[in-house]
Amino acid sequence: MIYSIQVYLENYFHRCGLTDPDQYAVSLARLYERHRDRKTAPAFLTAMRRLRTVFYKHNERTQRAPFERKLLILLDAKFKKKEFCSSRRHSLRGLKLRAVG
C-alpha cells in the first residue's frame, strides 16, 4: 500500500511540475499508511507538518499549509478506508437470527 501511495504522490507532483529532491513522497506515504486511520484530519495535518523536508524550499511557489491540506484531501479520497457502518452490523445480526430460526 505504501508503494501505491508513493507512486500516486510522485505522479501528482510531476503533473504539478514540482520536484521531490529528498523523497518527500516516500515519507508522506509511510506516514499516511501507518497513522492516518488513527488520527483526525487536524492531528494528521500536524503530523505532516512535522516531516522534515526540503520539498517546499525547492518548490518555492508552493505554500506548505494549503498544499498539505489539498494532499490530505486527495489521499483520503483515493486511499482512506471506508468507515464501518453500524447499520450493517444490525442487518448481519438479523440474518444470523433468520438462519438459526
Residue pairs with C-beta under 8 A, 6 or more apart in sequence:
1 33
1 79
2 26
2 29
2 30
2 33
3 29
4 79
5 28
5 29
5 32
5 33
5 75
5 79
6 25
6 26
6 29
8 75
8 78
8 79
9 24
9 25
9 28
9 29
9 71
9 75
10 20
10 25
12 71
12 74
13 19
13 20
13 25
18 55
18 59
18 62
19 55
19 58
19 59
20 55
21 54
21 55
21 58
22 53
22 54
22 55
24 51
24 53
24 55
27 51
27 53
28 48
28 51
28 71
31 47
31 48
31 51
32 75
32 79
35 44
35 47
36 44
36 75
36 76
36 80
37 80
37 81
39 47
41 72
41 76
44 72
45 68
45 69
45 72
48 68
48 71
48 72
49 64
49 65
49 68
56 62
56 64
56 67
